[in-house]
Amino acid sequence: MPLHVLNDSLIFPDPNDGLIEPNGLLAVGGDLSSSRLLAAYQQGIFPWFSEGEPILWWSPDPRAVIDPQQLHNSRSFKKFLQRSDYRVSINTDFSAVIAGCARYHKQTWITDDMLAAYLKLHQLGFAHSIEVWQNNRLIGGLYGIAQGALFCGESMFSSQTNASKVGLYAFCQHFILHGGALIDCQVLNDHTASLGAFELPREVYLTYLKQLQVSAVTQHCYQQQFIEYH
């Protein structure tokens, strides 16, 4: 089937119409306005494209997710946690986290336009960051979009050993405490698999998404704060 070209309308095609190859490419064009991004995430769709390309919209099949209660922690990581002096916070410096992710991934898809678009979503209360600190220096983090009791993870970075994993570990504990149920990590790769990610058929993921969108986490979940972890 031909690739859908977006116009001024915020209506996306059915995610189940995504291409088989490349996996899940659904539409092209449009813009990165907050209203379009939110409409996309509400349907399990996300933008992913390189600098200089038109905006590409995806809904891969299968979809990679993490059950926050089943995050994989190796014996070596548990030992690392026992001696770590890292501190973890939520929403204390979103712009620094997304900029750190852009540098870490050499701005492959986190273009200047993407930076501006997700910063706007953060200002509107939909995008959130988790920061990891050592001696008051930001050394890692991750960010994503809240969809009720589901968190759509977008990217993470580390400049010190295990920094992003400590951030994810602390966030999972915090997320569960406040009613969170599932973390979307889009596609399975060696890194996400090492964290315990597994794949769901796209149709099953979309069913979970609809269910969890109406199961909100507590208001305190994304308030700016340092969080404890153990």
C-alpha positions as CSV (number, residue, x, y, z in Angstrom):
1,M,0.0,0.0,0.0
2,P,1.2,3.6,-0.7
3,L,2.7,5.6,2.2
4,H,0.2,8.0,3.7
5,V,1.1,11.7,3.3
6,L,-0.1,13.9,6.1
7,N,-1.8,17.2,5.4
8,D,-3.0,19.9,7.8
9,S,-5.4,17.5,9.5
10,L,-4.2,15.8,12.7
11,I,-5.8,12.5,11.6
12,F,-3.3,9.6,11.2
13,P,-4.0,6.4,9.3
14,D,-4.7,3.2,11.3
15,P,-1.4,2.1,13.0
16,N,-2.2,-1.5,11.9
17,D,-1.7,-0.2,8.3
18,G,2.0,0.4,8.9
19,L,4.4,-1.0,6.3
20,I,6.0,-4.4,6.8
21,E,9.3,-3.1,5.3
22,P,10.6,-0.9,6.7
23,N,8.9,-2.1,9.8
24,G,6.0,0.1,10.9
25,L,6.6,3.2,8.7
26,L,3.1,4.7,8.6
27,A,3.1,8.2,7.3
28,V,5.3,11.0,6.1
29,G,5.1,14.8,6.4
30,G,3.1,17.0,8.7
31,D,4.8,18.9,11.5
32,L,6.0,18.6,15.0
33,S,3.3,20.7,16.7
34,S,2.3,19.7,20.2
35,S,-1.2,18.8,19.0
36,R,0.1,16.5,16.3
37,L,2.6,14.9,18.5
38,L,0.0,14.2,21.2
39,A,-2.4,12.8,18.6
40,A,0.3,10.5,17.5
41,Y,1.3,9.2,20.9
42,Q,-2.3,8.6,21.8
43,Q,-2.5,6.2,18.9
44,G,0.9,4.5,19.5
45,I,2.7,6.4,16.8
46,F,6.0,8.3,17.1
47,P,8.3,10.4,14.8
48,W,11.7,9.2,13.9
49,F,13.8,10.7,11.1
50,S,17.2,12.0,10.3
51,E,18.3,15.7,9.8
52,G,17.3,16.8,6.3
53,E,14.6,14.1,5.8
54,P,10.9,14.7,5.9
55,I,9.2,13.8,9.1
56,L,8.5,10.0,9.2
57,W,5.9,8.5,11.5
58,W,6.2,4.9,12.9
59,S,4.2,2.2,14.6
60,P,6.4,-0.9,14.5
61,D,5.2,-4.5,14.8
62,P,6.1,-6.0,17.2
63,R,6.5,-3.3,19.9
64,A,9.2,-3.5,22.6
65,V,8.1,-2.8,26.2
66,I,9.4,-3.1,29.7
67,D,7.3,-4.2,32.6
68,P,8.7,-1.9,35.4
69,Q,8.2,-4.7,37.9
70,Q,10.4,-7.0,35.8
71,L,13.4,-4.8,35.0
72,H,16.4,-7.0,34.7
73,N,19.2,-6.3,37.3
74,S,22.3,-8.3,37.0
75,R,24.3,-9.3,40.1
76,S,27.0,-6.9,39.1
77,F,24.5,-4.1,38.7
78,K,23.1,-4.8,42.2
79,K,26.6,-4.6,43.6
80,F,27.1,-1.3,41.7
81,L,24.0,0.1,43.3
82,Q,25.2,-0.7,46.8
83,R,28.3,1.5,46.4
84,S,26.9,4.1,44.0
85,D,26.8,7.8,45.0
86,Y,24.4,8.7,42.1
87,R,21.3,10.7,42.9
88,V,18.2,10.6,40.7
89,S,15.6,13.3,40.1
90,I,12.5,13.9,38.0
91,N,11.8,17.0,35.8
92,T,14.6,19.1,37.3
93,D,16.4,19.8,34.0
94,F,14.5,18.4,31.0
95,S,16.4,20.6,28.4
96,A,19.8,19.3,29.7
97,V,18.6,15.7,29.4
98,I,17.3,15.9,25.9
99,A,20.4,17.9,24.8
100,G,22.5,15.1,26.5
101,C,20.6,12.5,24.5
102,A,21.2,14.4,21.3
103,R,24.9,14.6,21.9
104,Y,25.2,11.0,22.9
105,H,23.4,9.8,19.8
106,K,25.1,12.5,17.6
107,Q,21.8,14.1,16.9
108,T,20.8,11.3,14.5
109,W,17.1,11.9,15.1
110,I,17.1,14.4,17.9
111,T,17.3,17.4,15.6
112,D,16.9,21.0,16.6
113,D,13.3,20.8,15.6
114,M,12.8,17.7,17.7
115,L,14.5,19.4,20.7
116,A,12.2,22.4,20.4
117,A,9.1,20.3,20.0
118,Y,9.7,18.0,23.0
119,L,10.7,21.0,25.2
120,K,7.3,22.5,24.4
121,L,5.6,19.2,25.4
122,H,7.5,19.3,28.6
123,Q,6.4,22.9,29.3
124,L,2.8,21.7,28.6
125,G,3.2,18.9,31.2
126,F,3.3,15.9,28.8
127,A,7.0,15.2,28.4
128,H,9.1,14.3,31.4
129,S,12.8,13.7,32.2
130,I,14.7,11.6,34.7
131,E,18.1,13.0,35.7
132,V,21.1,11.2,37.2
133,W,23.6,13.3,39.1
134,Q,27.0,12.7,40.7
135,N,28.5,15.5,42.8
136,N,25.8,17.9,41.4
137,R,26.9,17.1,37.8
138,L,24.4,15.6,35.3
139,I,25.9,12.3,34.2
140,G,22.9,10.6,32.5
141,G,19.2,10.5,32.1
142,L,16.2,9.6,30.0
143,Y,13.0,11.3,28.8
144,G,9.6,10.3,27.4
145,I,5.9,11.1,27.1
146,A,3.3,10.2,29.7
147,Q,0.2,8.3,28.5
148,G,-1.7,7.6,31.7
149,A,-0.1,4.5,33.4
150,L,2.1,4.0,30.4
151,F,5.3,5.9,29.8
152,C,6.6,6.2,26.3
153,G,10.4,6.2,26.6
154,E,12.2,8.2,23.9
155,S,15.9,8.2,24.6
156,M,18.6,7.9,27.3
157,F,22.2,8.8,27.7
158,S,25.1,8.1,30.0
159,S,28.5,9.8,30.5
160,Q,29.4,7.6,33.5
161,T,29.1,3.9,34.1
162,N,25.5,2.7,34.5
163,A,24.1,6.2,34.8
164,S,21.1,5.8,32.5
165,K,20.4,2.3,33.9
166,V,20.4,3.7,37.5
167,G,17.9,6.4,36.2
168,L,15.7,3.8,34.7
169,Y,15.9,1.6,37.8
170,A,14.9,4.4,40.1
171,F,12.2,5.6,37.8
172,C,10.7,2.1,37.6
173,Q,10.4,1.9,41.4
174,H,8.9,5.4,41.5
175,F,6.6,4.7,38.6
176,I,5.2,1.5,40.2
177,L,4.7,3.3,43.5
178,H,2.5,5.9,41.8
179,G,0.4,3.5,39.6
180,G,2.6,3.1,36.5
181,A,2.2,-0.2,34.7
182,L,4.2,-0.3,31.4
183,I,7.1,1.4,29.7
184,D,7.2,1.6,25.9
185,C,10.7,1.4,24.4
186,Q,9.6,1.2,20.7
187,V,11.9,-1.4,19.2
188,L,14.0,-4.2,20.7
189,N,17.7,-4.0,20.5
190,D,20.6,-5.4,22.4
191,H,20.5,-2.6,25.0
192,T,16.8,-2.7,25.7
193,A,16.8,-6.5,25.7
194,S,19.5,-6.4,28.4
195,L,17.2,-4.3,30.5
196,G,14.5,-6.9,30.3
197,A,12.5,-5.5,27.3
198,F,10.3,-7.9,25.5
199,E,8.1,-7.7,22.4
200,L,4.3,-7.5,22.0
201,P,2.4,-7.8,18.8
202,R,1.4,-4.3,17.7
203,E,-2.3,-5.0,18.1
204,V,-1.7,-6.2,21.7
205,Y,0.4,-3.1,22.5
206,L,-2.3,-0.8,21.2
207,T,-4.9,-2.6,23.4
208,Y,-2.7,-2.0,26.4
209,L,-2.2,1.6,25.4
210,K,-5.9,2.3,25.3
211,Q,-6.4,0.6,28.6
212,L,-3.6,2.4,30.4
213,Q,-4.3,5.8,29.0
214,V,-7.3,6.0,31.3
215,S,-5.4,4.6,34.3
216,A,-3.7,7.7,35.4
217,V,-0.7,7.7,37.8
218,T,-0.9,9.9,40.9
219,Q,-0.4,13.6,40.5
220,H,2.8,13.4,42.6
221,C,4.5,11.1,40.1
222,Y,5.9,13.7,37.8
223,Q,6.4,16.6,40.3
224,Q,9.9,18.0,40.3
225,Q,11.7,16.1,43.0
226,F,14.6,13.9,43.9
227,I,13.6,10.2,44.3
228,E,14.9,7.5,46.5
229,Y,15.8,4.1,45.3
230,H,17.1,0.9,46.8
